[in-house]
């Protein structure tokens, strides 16, 4: 089959020689590609989208051969979910709950524990058999014991292959998406269970945890001088064994029980000798529990990094463990191996095992039968009944799917052979619908051909590539079975669209010739009243404009019909962008005024002959037409005269004001409060906003609006009083002085608008030229000798103390409500500001020169655990362009902090805690949180739960860090997997009583 582009050309080749009015039915059918031959299966390997007669490769291959019944459904055999005979029941992993499932299985296999839990009274266990649980609602255990009872009963007698422990996990408040420490879970749950069972009256139930899991050892200390032995008895539920440096379980046990020498400063005070003596200390196993839990300490805490690290050491252990030598305390030392130890029969080696559970062999010969209580068995029977009902339902659904698939198979085999139209009557159907009809995974929906229609509600010729021509016989069956529409018969071929396309193609073919003709016509001078006005910009680009529009109309299948003077747009473009592009594309609209008439600007248009206009009009039939006798827009003429008068007036006003206030305009010889000018008793204040707007007008009077008033009221409080004192005006940052913007019903907000100082002579002129709402004046009064430090300053209006105090409070609150602000942390070594380059990859620069040129990026931005939204932003100097950003933060900086070598910038928020800040510092300086001593302005920061705002840490603050420990490089550590974040553990769960 020919490529799609060649098919397109072949379908419309006739349009180059046929005029639009000469288009016949044969031409229409050619445009719709009725003449193409249908493809043959086996010859054509994939569907030809350009050929409406190709019905190969649309999904029919899965139906035309022998089909496996299992392909008609996606339902697994429900019997696969059934528990096999003499097998155990599994537990569903809810995400990261494998540690919970592991211990549930271990505890379930402890027959004594299971038997004791079955004896616990339940909320429904005291009811008569058959009345224990309401049939109309599911059973919901109320206590931890009831959850264990129900789980154990299901694990014992359920027909399911696995059960869901979500009720138990939810009752403990565990996060199913967070992996936790299994050993910690075991300790906490055993403690919780022991506390819960301690309230039971039955001693076999009350003491089951101690009987099964509790052993006893003694801390034995022997004096080397007199031989006196002292003991401290202690109970244990598990033995925590250090595995670092060992390869065998016996080595770990030996280390746990080995003697420790107490010498030197660590000598032991012997009561018999009544003095400190050298001694030995050891652990002596006195009794072992029925179930011995050995915890392999794979996770150890690294106090330098604040993280846990995992030891991936191989440990060898046997299926049976002889503990008699250890109870008698006979150690068996062995040398550590460097490779994975060889494991014989009955032994294992693992680098991941973190807990080993051993049972006393003497207890394995006891009765292994545990009877499920009647009320629990009733619950299990009910769950088994639901499971059997589910199996029957799934089997029936599988059967229905198979029956439906077989019927669809017969339908496809019959109809596919009758799909090709040939010479008989035909219709068009969407290729997408045919593919969905042949798709076994989705139900067949009604036929929808609306997306293929043109503006005349017929089949669009450009949509033929996504349509297929089928026989009328097949179409009748499709519509009778599935419905839908509209039906697209031979009458649906759109002559209007074909004629329009023919016209466009002819114009494209003759565009080059018409371009030369128009250029020649434009060379001749047009006189008289026979010409037409055309925009010069349109004349310069008319060929490219015409080509773009013809290409759009030729290629756009959705928006091109009949739009000769428009354009098509993608769905992602905004309305403003579309409007702007439309204005650029429309021909002769460059001389169209806003009122729809001819523009008054004669320089933007020229007169062309009637012949040239008719040629142009063929390509732009909807372009605005202006004969040479057409008058310009009368409204625009009036506005033009008014505009000229306003411009002259503005120039006159600007010149007068510039002449009256030359120094103020040029910003020369300005007064300064910190160095009061001699011979001057008073200065006046205006807002910097007024000054900038006035200067803007004077520079460009024709482009700006004249400034008529001085709005000093914005500098005052709601009571009309002054909001700032003279000392605050003389500070180094006085140019960023105080509020111009007032909050509704409250204090003005602290913004960064400047104030400007005015000489008395300038103020007199300002009062003549502008309307002044409020006069703000600072008067200097000398006291005693002429000494500036003894002078007094009086403001008019007077200071409003209440509003001033409220403003200061508001500013302090604003400073404590920041988000994503920058602070600096400086490492102190030996009370000197010297930073040890412990993490060079986090340093921004390596020399003073580079740091002066480029600001540091806040640390942590490359760390995925502490990624900030705007971490890449550099700190900028305060400028007019950055006022808006600062106003949004509502933070006022007194002066820009200059970063020194080794200092690091962090992005913080006022509501984060000191503990969270310490974690950021840990990543930046490799100093653990508990080794950090932080201070600001001599104040020690120690409350980890306090927020930065309450601690007085504001933007641009510098915090000093002194570390207790030197920085250690962990890059060379082998066989260690770092855990990224400090763990919260089981905080907030039911294991801790919450």
SULJOTA-V378339 format. One record per pair of residues at least 24 apart in sequence whose C-alpha atoms are under 6 Angstrom apart, sorted by the first residue. I is the first residue (numbers start at 0). J is the second residue. Records with the same first field share a line. If there is no record, write none. Layout:
I->J ; J
//
This chain:
3->49
14->501
15->505
19->498 ; 501 ; 502
31->460
48->464
49->464
51->466 ; 467 ; 468
52->468
57->434
58->434 ; 437
62->408
71->400 ; 401 ; 404
72->400
77->390
80->160
81->158 ; 159 ; 160
82->158 ; 159 ; 160
88->154 ; 160 ; 161
89->161
90->161 ; 162 ; 163
91->163
93->175
94->175 ; 176
95->175 ; 176 ; 177 ; 178
96->175
98->181
115->204
124->374
131->374
153->379
158->383
171->988 ; 989
172->988 ; 989
173->988
187->990
211->288 ; 289 ; 290
212->236 ; 288 ; 290
213->288
214->286 ; 287 ; 288
215->285 ; 286
216->283 ; 284 ; 285
217->282 ; 283
218->281 ; 282
219->280 ; 281
220->279 ; 280
221->278 ; 279
222->278
223->277 ; 278
237->292 ; 293
238->293 ; 294
239->294
240->294 ; 295 ; 296
241->296
245->335
246->313 ; 314 ; 335
247->314 ; 315
248->315 ; 316
253->330
256->282
284->326
289->358 ; 359
290->357 ; 358
291->356 ; 357
292->355 ; 356
293->354 ; 355
294->354
295->353 ; 354
303->927
304->927
305->927
306->981
307->978
308->975 ; 976 ; 977
309->975 ; 976
310->975
311->350 ; 974
312->350
313->349 ; 350
314->348 ; 349
315->347 ; 348
316->346 ; 347
317->345 ; 346
318->345 ; 346
418->469 ; 470 ; 473
419->469 ; 470
420->469 ; 470
424->471
425->469 ; 470 ; 471
426->468 ; 469 ; 471 ; 487 ; 488
427->467 ; 468 ; 487
428->466 ; 467
429->466
430->465 ; 466 ; 467
445->481 ; 482 ; 483
446->483 ; 484
447->483 ; 484
448->484
457->491 ; 493
458->491 ; 492
461->556
517->611
525->608
528->627
530->606 ; 607 ; 608 ; 609 ; 627
531->606 ; 607 ; 625 ; 626 ; 627
532->605 ; 606 ; 625 ; 627
533->587 ; 604 ; 605
534->587 ; 589 ; 590 ; 603 ; 604
535->603 ; 604
537->586 ; 587
564->619 ; 621
586->622
596->632
597->631 ; 632
598->631
599->631
646->701
649->700
650->700
653->697
672->729
673->729
680->778 ; 779
681->777 ; 778
682->757 ; 758 ; 776 ; 777
683->756 ; 757 ; 775 ; 776
684->755 ; 756 ; 757 ; 775
685->755
686->754 ; 755
687->753 ; 754 ; 755
707->769
708->769 ; 770 ; 771
709->771
711->773
712->773
713->739
714->739
720->796 ; 797 ; 798 ; 799
721->797 ; 798 ; 799
722->803
732->893
750->886
813->889
814->890 ; 953
815->909 ; 948
816->909
817->908 ; 909
818->908
819->906 ; 907 ; 908
820->906 ; 907 ; 954
821->905 ; 906 ; 954 ; 955
822->904 ; 905 ; 954 ; 955 ; 956
823->903 ; 904 ; 957
824->902 ; 903 ; 957 ; 958 ; 959
825->902 ; 959 ; 960
826->960
827->960 ; 961
834->901
857->904 ; 905 ; 906
858->904 ; 905
909->947 ; 948
910->946
911->946
912->944 ; 945 ; 946 ; 947
913->943 ; 946
914->943
930->962 ; 963
931->962
932->960 ; 961
933->959 ; 960
934->958 ; 959
//
